């Protein structure tokens, strides 16, 4: 069954991250705010990927001097999804 999960990221320009998830895989992604082109591209790369794989690849990515980034916040969002 397909689920929709929304997450409010912290420390980045994006205001919301919205995922469609089915059978442990990301089937859709949309970001509200942030760098539109980059986040649309990341969304295309996420489609069909296992949640754990996405977390492993994106967690810890930083943006400039910030301790986080939109990719890191995607990983944090998916970790929060798994904990719910």
GINOR-V337673 format. One record per pair of residues at least 4 apart in sequence whose C-alpha atoms are under 6 Angstrom apart, sorted by the first residue. I is the first residue (numbers start at 1). J is the second residue. If there is no record, write none. Layout:
# GINOR-V337673
I&J ; I&J
This chain:
# GINOR-V337673
1&22 ; 2&21 ; 2&22 ; 3&20 ; 3&21 ; 4&19 ; 4&20 ; 5&18 ; 5&19 ; 6&17 ; 6&18 ; 7&16 ; 7&17 ; 7&77 ; 8&16 ; 9&73 ; 13&34 ; 14&32 ; 14&33 ; 14&34 ; 15&32 ; 15&33 ; 16&31 ; 16&32 ; 17&31 ; 18&29 ; 18&30 ; 19&28 ; 19&29 ; 20&26 ; 20&27 ; 20&28 ; 21&25 ; 21&26 ; 21&27 ; 24&50 ; 24&51 ; 25&48 ; 25&49 ; 25&50 ; 25&51 ; 26&47 ; 26&48 ; 26&49 ; 27&47 ; 27&48 ; 28&47 ; 29&43 ; 54&58 ; 55&59 ; 55&75 ; 58&71 ; 58&72 ; 58&75 ; 59&72 ; 59&75 ; 60&72 ; 61&72 ; 62&67 ; 62&68 ; 62&69 ; 63&69 ; 68&72 ; 73&77
